[in-house]
Amino acid sequence: LVGCTARESSQYGIYLERSSPLIRGGAMENNTLDGIYCTWLSSPQIVGNRIRLNGSDGIELAGYASSNRNSLPVIWGNALEGNTNYALNANTYYLPAGVVISARSNWWGTAVGQLIGARIYDYQDTTTSPWVDSGNWLDAPGGRPAQGRYVFGIITNDTIWRLSDQRIGVIGPVTVASNAVLTVEAGVTVEFF
């Protein structure tokens, strides 16, 4: 689905069930429910779209808590703004603590990292949802990615946060496993979002 528009639908702009298309360069706007709804093993590539002003969520990812039918999309370079509920709502996944949704380099309606988390419904909101990696968000629609290295989750290997990383953005809980060492070089800026 390249360059397609789904606008003012009485339901979802795009509904995906057991489907994994490329959705690129389109617009999902002003739909009554979600701009894009993914369920039952849907793993689309959602790249460079305008997903805005929808009556519920910009993108909703609905899993199944009782079996492994999780949707695992890649969400990159989109403008997700002005949706009624969440820009991205990932919910009810099977074994959610071990699932990460790749949603890097998107415009979330703001370039303020502390505000982006409130526009994403994920593991930080409920333990039945997967993690969403929203690092390196864009500074404007179609803009430049935020500089630095963005982290969350469990550090299982010895890790060094280096001055050359420009900054470390902590976008969720970080746990250092008992067999690992985290070293933070002198002068590194660590920001918590």
N, C-alpha and C positions, 0 to 999 in steps of 0.2 A: 504494500500500500504506500506508494511514493507520491507525494504531492496531493494527497486526498484531503477533502474537507468533510467533517462530520459536525454539522451545526444544527442546533435547535431541534434535535430529536426528542420525542416524547419519552424516551427511555435513556439508553446509553449511546454515546457517540460511536464507540466500537466495543463489541462484546466478543471476548475470546474464550473459547472452551476447547481444550486439547488442540491448541493452535499456536504456532510460533512464527508469525510473519515478521518481515521487516516493515516497520511503520516509520517513515522518514519524510521530513519536510512538509508535514501537513498541519491541519488545524482541527482541534476538537474543542469546540466552543459553544457555550450557551445550551448545553444539553440538560434535560430535566434531571437525570441522575449523574453518573460518572462520565468523564470524557473518555476513559478507557477502563474496561472491567476485564480482569484476567482471572480465570479459574481453571481448575482441573488440568494440571500439567502444561499450562500455557507458558511459553518462554520466549516472548517476542523480543526483538531489538527495537526499542523506542528511541529514536534518534532525531534531534533537531526539529521538534514540533512545537507548536503553540497549543498549550493545553490550559484553557483558562475560562473563567466565568461559568463553570458547570454547577448544577444545582446540588450536587453532593461532593464527591471527591474528584480531583483531577485524574488520578489513577488509583484504582482499587485493586489490590491483589488478594484474592480470597483463597486460602488453603483449606485443607481438610485435616482436622486435628487427629483423626483416628487412623489415617493411613497416608503413605507417602505420595500425595498427589499435588505437591506444592508447585506453584508457578515460580519460575526463576528468570524473570526478564532482565535485560540490560537496559538501563534508562540513562541516556547520556545526551547532553547538549540541548535540552528542552527548556522552554519557558513555561513554568507551572505557577500560575498566579491567579488570584481572585476567585478561587473555587470556594464554595460555601463551607465545606467541612475541612478537609485536608488536601494539601497538594498531592500527597502520597499516603495511602492508607493500606498497610500490609497487615493482614489479620488471620487468625485461626490456622496456624501452620503446624505441620507434623514435626516434632522435635525442633522447635523454633530456635532454641539457644545455639544450635549449630548451623543455622542458615543465615547467610548474608546476601542481601539484595544490593547489587551494584547500581548506585544512582549518583555517580560522581559527575561533576562539571555541568550542573543544571542551574538555571536561574529559578530561585524559589520565591520571587517577588520581593526579595531583599538581599543585600550583600552583608548584612549583619548576622554573623554566625550564631549569636545567642538567640536570634529570632527564628532561625531555620528549623530547629528542633521542634518547635511548637506547630510547624506546618507538616510534620511527618509523624504518622502513627506507626510505632514499631515496638521492639522489645523494651525500650525505655518506658513505654506507656503500659504495656502488659506483657507478661511472660508467655502468652500464647501467640505472640507475633514474632517474626524474624527480626534480625538487625537490619537496618538500612544504612549503607555507607554513602553519606552525602558529601563527602570531602571534596575539596577543590571546587566549591560552588562558583558560579559565574558572578561577575561584578555588575552585570546588566544583561538584558536579553541579548543573546549572541555575543556577549562580552568575553573578557579574559577570565581564566580560572584564578581563584585565590591562590597565592603562592604558599608553599610550605608542604609539610607532610602531615596528614590527618590520620589519627589512630583511635582505635577502641578495641575492646575484646581482651583475650588472654594472650600474654606474651609467653611463649613456650620455649623459645631459644634465647640465648644471650643476645641482647640488642643494645645498640648505641644510638642515642639521639644526638646528632652532630650539629655543630654550628653551621655547616654547609646546607642543612635542611631549611634554612631561613627562619622557620618557626615550626613548632610542633603544635598542632591543633588537636585537642582531645575532645572528640565528638560523642563519646559515650564512656561507660566505665572501663577502666584499664586494670587488669589483674596480672601480676607477675607470678607465674607458676613457681613452685618451690625449687625446681631444678634449673631455673633461669635467673639471669642477672640483667637488670636494666641499668645502663650507665648513661647519665646525662652530662655531656661535655659542658665545661664552664662557658657561660655567655649565651647558652641556648635559651630562647624565649619559648615558654610553654603557656599556651592559652587554653582555657577550659570553656567549652561551649555548651 
